[in-house]
């Protein structure tokens, strides 16, 4: 059974940093891609970042490019989202997801991901 467990969310002031973690189990992830999405109250789930498991292919939403960094630790089966210079508009529930059928193109649409974590709340105060 595939399981994704996120951690690292919390409350931070604007300009601060947080690092989210997503630990995966139940699959061999060497050829997959991992994505980070977020959903604010009353809004649709939106793409934040994605990375091949090898780390050689990464993409970011324009709204976070230059502030967020996605990385993976293959030895721990864990992917990270380092979030710097946080803004109040970054407040949302953050989800990690696995694209088990990744080949070369990173996906940005939630329905194209196969497995999801439970989400972790990030709140940025002004």
Number of C-alpha atoms within 10 A of each C-alpha: 5 13 16 21 18 24 18 15 18 14 14 18 14 17 14 14 17 18 16 21 22 25 18 24 14 9 12 11 19 12 14 19 26 31 29 27 22 22 19 16 9 6 9 10 17 17 22 24 25 29 26 26 25 16 16 8 13 19 19 20 15 11 12 17 12 12 14 20 19 24 20 20 13 13 6 11 17 20 25 21 23 16 20 17 15 23 19 15 13 20 20 21 18 26 26 30 26 26 25 18 12 17 11 11 12 20 19 19 12 18 9 15 19 12 16 22 20 14 22 21 19 22 20 20 16 11
